[in-house]
Amino acid sequence: MSIVTVQLGQCGNQIGFEVFDALFIDSHCPQRLSSKRENEAYQASCKERFFSEEENGVPIARAVLVDMEPKVINQTLSKAAQSGRWKYGQHSSFCQKQGSGNNWAYGYSVHGPRHEESIRNLIQKEVEKCDSLSGFFIIMSMAGGTGSGLGAFVTQNLQDQYSNSLKMNQIIWPYGTGEVIVQNYNSVLTLSHLYRSSDALLVHENDAVHKICAKLMNIKQISFSDINQVLAHQLGSVFQPTYSAEGSFHYRRNPLGDLMENLVPHPEFKMLGVRNIPQMSENSLAYSTFTWAGLLKHLRQMLISNAKMEEGIDWQIRPPLPGLPNLSKMSLNKELHFNTSIANLLILRGKDVHSADLGKQKLRAYVHQYTKFGIEEEDFLDSFALLEQVVASYCTL
């Protein structure tokens, strides 16, 4: 089954290119530890998911590129074509001359309705090329205007038009000290709208990925390209084919369906995170030795202690033992270390989950930038209310 990727905004298009490049390189790596037959089965499964028929021997990515400015899309199309490995379709992109000015309301209320039909037609053409559709993978940021605002609008449209197909949004959580002064507003509006229309939200934090680049990859001058390559590596590990219960040469046919079945047990709990090991530079791999048991032990402790990377794992943290009182019944003053959810992303940094204040009293700052495009204070309050409910639900886990 195939996945149609929708790349939205500058962030979505730059990450999307790195993801497709990582997927292609991985599926065509030199034959070392597997037989020729195994390699061919792996390549065929990967191609079915992410690439359509070849044109002059070059696979074409199953993707739609959308941005309200042409610069990044032109660069992305050019980089893919120049790689010689794969490329985007000739008519798979949509762009305009005017951006969204980091305003969620402009992307959602102006660009969305204005270009709805054009974007819908592009996506439909890509869907028609699939023999069997697993669903949509939507890559977008939360801080800007096009990726967040238009991304929320497009996801909502996909839910209306393809209600039986799964939709996973990969969202980039902005830096805590970001340059966009209204990034918190954009993030709250994006998250609340996606919670209504998406089946799963795969969250990556810029701060966490930046730390991986600095501490594990030993990169001195970290660029967005470095960050995007780390993200692509993590996403490749999620989406590349895995064996089914039938054994060798039989890969799982429904990548999104398999993920949702195991990771989204209830529509209320749809925020997903990625923990990936080993995470290191290519040059360091030759000097490293791993065992499955060791990797799984580290990965399990990363999940328990809510560590974003394997360096600095707190080995003192242990899951609650049977018979102990539930976390919800423990004293609110007692510090809770055991990681039960991803809900800490939804609250203000530095706050405890039980005393989080979403800051509604400060709402009116810059709100006029949104009201002139049809987003009223009530929309903000509705978004806050929905996210407060999400936090409350995760806290009960």
C-alpha positions in Angstrom: 0.0 0.0 0.0 1.2 3.5 -0.8 1.6 6.7 1.2 1.0 10.1 -0.4 3.2 12.7 1.3 2.1 16.4 1.5 4.9 18.8 2.1 3.7 22.2 3.4 5.7 25.4 3.7 9.4 26.0 3.9 10.0 23.5 6.7 7.8 20.8 5.3 9.4 20.9 1.9 12.9 20.9 3.1 12.3 18.0 5.5 10.3 16.2 2.8 13.3 16.2 0.4 15.6 14.8 3.1 13.1 12.1 4.0 12.7 10.8 0.4 16.5 11.0 -0.1 17.1 9.0 3.1 14.4 6.4 2.1 15.9 5.9 -1.4 19.5 5.7 -0.2 18.6 3.2 2.5 16.7 0.9 0.2 19.5 1.0 -2.4 22.4 0.6 0.0 25.2 -1.9 -1.0 24.3 -5.6 -0.4 26.1 -6.7 2.8 24.2 -8.5 5.4 21.3 -9.8 3.3 20.9 -11.9 0.2 20.1 -10.5 -3.2 16.5 -11.8 -2.9 16.0 -10.1 0.5 17.4 -6.8 -0.9 15.1 -6.9 -3.9 12.0 -7.6 -1.7 13.0 -4.7 0.6 13.5 -2.3 -2.4 10.1 -3.3 -3.9 8.3 -2.7 -0.7 9.9 0.7 -0.2 9.2 1.7 -3.7 5.5 0.7 -3.5 5.1 2.9 -0.4 6.9 6.1 -1.5 7.7 6.1 -5.2 5.6 5.7 -8.3 6.5 4.5 -11.8 9.9 5.4 -13.1 10.5 8.0 -15.8 13.6 7.3 -17.8 14.7 4.9 -15.1 14.3 7.5 -12.3 11.7 6.9 -9.5 9.1 9.6 -8.8 8.2 10.5 -5.3 4.6 10.1 -4.3 4.4 13.7 -3.0 2.7 17.0 -3.4 4.7 20.2 -2.6 2.8 23.3 -1.4 4.1 26.7 -0.4 3.0 30.2 -0.8 6.4 31.4 -2.0 8.3 29.8 -5.0 11.9 29.9 -3.7 12.0 26.8 -1.5 9.9 24.7 -3.8 12.1 25.5 -6.8 15.2 24.6 -4.7 13.6 21.4 -3.6 12.6 20.3 -7.1 16.1 21.2 -8.4 17.9 19.3 -5.6 15.9 16.2 -6.2 16.4 16.3 -10.0 20.1 16.9 -9.6 20.6 14.0 -7.3 20.0 11.7 -10.2 18.5 9.1 -7.8 14.9 10.1 -7.8 12.8 13.2 -8.5 9.4 14.8 -7.9 6.6 14.7 -10.4 6.6 17.3 -13.1 3.2 18.7 -12.0 3.3 17.9 -8.3 3.9 21.3 -6.8 1.8 24.4 -6.1 3.2 27.8 -5.1 2.3 31.5 -5.2 4.1 34.8 -5.0 3.0 35.9 -1.5 3.7 34.1 1.8 1.6 34.0 4.9 3.7 36.4 7.0 4.0 33.9 9.9 0.3 34.4 10.5 -1.7 31.3 11.1 -5.0 33.0 10.3 -3.7 34.2 6.9 -2.7 30.7 5.9 -5.9 29.1 7.2 -8.5 31.7 6.3 -7.1 33.3 3.2 -4.7 31.0 1.4 -6.6 27.9 2.3 -10.0 28.8 0.8 -8.4 30.7 -2.1 -6.3 27.7 -3.3 -8.4 24.8 -2.0 -9.4 23.5 -5.4 -5.9 23.6 -6.9 -4.3 21.8 -4.0 -7.1 19.3 -3.9 -6.7 18.5 -7.6 -3.0 17.9 -7.2 -3.5 15.5 -4.3 -6.2 13.7 -6.1 -4.0 13.1 -9.1 -1.3 11.7 -6.8 -3.9 9.4 -5.1 -5.1 8.1 -8.5 -1.5 6.8 -9.2 -1.7 4.5 -6.2 -3.0 1.0 -6.6 -3.9 0.9 -3.0 -3.8 3.9 -0.6 -2.6 3.5 2.9 -3.1 7.2 3.8 -1.4 10.6 3.9 1.8 11.8 5.6 1.7 15.5 6.1 4.9 17.3 7.0 4.6 20.8 8.4 5.8 23.2 11.1 3.8 24.9 13.8 5.5 28.3 14.2 5.0 29.9 10.8 1.9 30.8 8.7 1.8 28.5 5.6 2.9 25.3 7.2 0.8 25.7 10.3 -2.3 27.6 9.0 -2.6 26.2 5.5 -1.4 22.8 6.8 -4.3 22.7 9.3 -6.7 23.7 6.5 -5.4 21.0 4.1 -5.5 18.3 6.8 -9.1 19.2 7.5 -9.9 19.0 3.8 -8.3 15.6 3.6 -10.4 14.4 6.4 -13.5 15.6 4.6 -12.6 14.1 1.2 -10.7 10.9 2.3 -12.4 10.1 5.6 -11.6 6.4 5.3 -7.8 7.0 4.7 -5.4 7.5 7.6 -3.7 10.8 8.1 -0.5 11.3 10.1 0.9 14.8 10.6 4.6 15.2 11.3 4.8 18.6 13.2 7.9 20.5 14.1 7.7 22.0 17.5 9.4 25.4 17.5 12.5 26.4 19.4 11.7 27.6 22.9 13.5 30.9 22.0 12.1 31.1 18.4 12.3 34.2 16.2 8.5 34.3 15.5 6.9 36.3 18.2 3.5 34.8 17.7 4.8 31.2 17.4 2.9 30.2 20.6 -0.4 31.4 19.1 0.3 29.6 15.8 1.2 26.4 17.7 -1.9 26.4 19.9 -4.2 27.0 16.9 -2.4 24.3 14.8 -2.5 21.7 17.5 -6.1 22.2 18.4 -7.3 22.0 14.7 -5.1 19.0 13.9 -6.5 17.2 17.0 -9.9 17.3 15.4 -8.9 16.2 11.9 -5.7 14.1 12.0 -5.4 10.4 13.1 -1.9 10.8 14.6 0.5 13.7 15.4 4.2 12.8 15.2 6.0 15.5 17.2 9.6 16.5 16.8 11.1 19.3 19.0 13.6 21.6 17.3 15.4 22.0 20.7 15.8 18.2 21.1 17.0 17.6 17.6 19.5 20.5 17.9 20.9 18.9 21.0 21.3 15.6 19.1 23.3 17.4 16.4 25.5 19.0 18.9 26.2 16.2 21.4 25.8 13.0 19.4 26.6 14.0 15.9 29.5 16.4 17.0 28.4 19.1 14.5 30.0 22.5 15.4 28.0 24.9 13.1 24.5 23.4 13.1 22.4 24.2 10.1 18.7 23.5 9.3 20.0 20.9 6.8 21.8 19.1 9.6 18.6 19.1 11.7 16.5 17.9 8.7 18.9 15.0 8.0 18.5 13.8 11.6 14.7 14.1 11.3 14.8 12.2 8.0 16.9 9.4 9.6 14.4 9.0 12.4 11.4 9.1 10.1 13.0 6.5 7.8 13.4 4.2 10.7 9.7 4.6 11.3 8.4 4.1 7.8 10.8 1.7 6.1 9.4 -1.9 5.6 9.4 -4.3 8.5 8.7 -8.1 8.3 5.2 -9.3 8.9 4.3 -12.3 11.0 4.6 -14.5 7.8 8.4 -14.2 8.0 11.2 -13.4 5.6 10.4 -11.7 2.3 6.9 -10.8 3.5 6.7 -7.1 4.6 3.8 -5.4 6.3 1.5 -4.0 3.6 -0.2 -1.2 5.5 2.5 1.0 7.1 0.2 3.7 8.5 -2.4 1.2 9.6 0.2 -0.9 11.5 1.5 2.2 13.3 -2.0 3.5 14.2 -3.1 0.0 15.4 -0.2 -0.2 17.9 0.4 3.4 18.9 -3.0 5.2 18.8 -5.3 3.1 21.1 -7.9 5.8 21.4 -8.6 9.0 19.5 -7.9 11.1 22.6 -4.3 9.9 22.7 -2.8 10.6 19.3 0.5 12.4 20.0 3.5 10.3 19.1 7.2 10.8 19.7 10.3 9.0 18.3 13.2 7.6 20.3 16.0 6.5 18.0 19.3 4.7 18.8 22.1 4.5 17.9 22.3 8.1 16.8 25.8 9.0 15.7 27.8 10.4 12.8 28.7 8.2 9.9 32.4 8.4 10.8 31.8 7.0 14.3 29.9 3.8 13.2 33.1 1.9 12.3 34.4 2.3 15.8 31.2 1.2 17.6 29.8 -2.2 18.5 26.2 -2.9 19.3 24.0 -5.8 20.5 20.2 -5.9 20.2 19.9 -6.6 23.9 22.0 -3.5 24.7 20.1 -1.3 22.3 16.7 -2.4 23.6 17.8 -1.9 27.2 18.9 1.7 26.4 15.8 2.4 24.4 13.5 1.2 27.1 15.2 3.4 29.7 15.0 6.4 27.3 11.2 5.9 27.2 10.8 5.4 30.9 12.9 8.5 31.8 11.6 10.6 28.9 15.1 11.1 27.6 15.3 12.5 24.1 18.7 10.9 23.4 20.8 8.1 24.9 23.4 10.4 26.4 22.5 11.4 29.9 19.9 8.7 30.5 18.7 8.7 34.2 19.0 5.0 35.2 17.6 5.7 38.6 14.1 6.1 37.3 11.9 3.0 37.4 8.3 2.4 36.4 5.7 2.2 39.2 5.5 -1.3 40.8 2.2 -3.2 41.0 0.3 -2.4 44.2 1.6 1.2 44.5 -1.0 4.0 44.4 -1.8 5.5 41.0 0.1 8.7 40.0 -3.1 10.6 40.1 -3.6 9.7 43.7 -0.1 10.7 44.8 0.6 14.0 46.4 0.7 16.8 43.8 3.7 18.3 45.6 5.7 15.1 45.0 7.8 15.4 41.9 6.8 12.9 39.3 9.7 11.6 37.2 8.3 8.6 35.5 7.3 9.4 31.9 3.6 8.5 31.3 2.9 10.6 28.2 4.0 13.4 25.8 1.6 15.8 27.5 4.5 17.9 28.9 4.8 19.5 25.5 1.4 21.0 25.8 2.1 23.2 28.8 4.3 26.2 29.4 8.0 25.3 29.8 9.2 25.1 33.4 5.7 24.3 34.8 4.5 21.2 36.5 1.7 19.4 34.7 -0.7 19.9 37.7 0.0 23.7 38.0 0.2 24.5 34.3 -1.2 27.9 33.3 -1.9 28.3 29.6 -1.7 32.0 29.9 -5.2 33.0 28.7 -5.1 36.3 30.6 -2.4 37.5 28.2 -4.3 36.5 25.1 -5.0 39.9 23.7 -1.4 40.7 22.8 -1.1 40.6 19.0 -4.6 39.1 18.7 -5.6 41.9 16.3 -3.2 40.3 13.7 -5.6 37.3 13.7 -9.0 39.0 14.0 -8.5 40.9 10.8 -8.4 37.5 9.0 -11.5 36.1 10.7 -10.0 34.4 13.8 -11.7 35.7 16.9 -10.9 35.5 20.6 -13.5 32.7 20.9 -11.5 30.6 18.5 -8.4 31.0 20.8 -10.5 30.1 23.8 -11.9 27.0 22.1 -8.4 26.0 21.2 -7.2 26.5 24.8 -10.1 24.5 26.1 -9.4 21.6 23.8 -5.8 21.5 24.7 -6.5 21.7 28.4 -8.7 18.6 27.9 -5.9 16.8 26.1 -3.5 17.6 29.0 -6.1 16.4 31.5 -6.6 13.1 29.6 -2.9 12.4 29.3 -2.4 13.2 33.0 -4.8 10.4 33.9 -2.6 7.8 32.2 
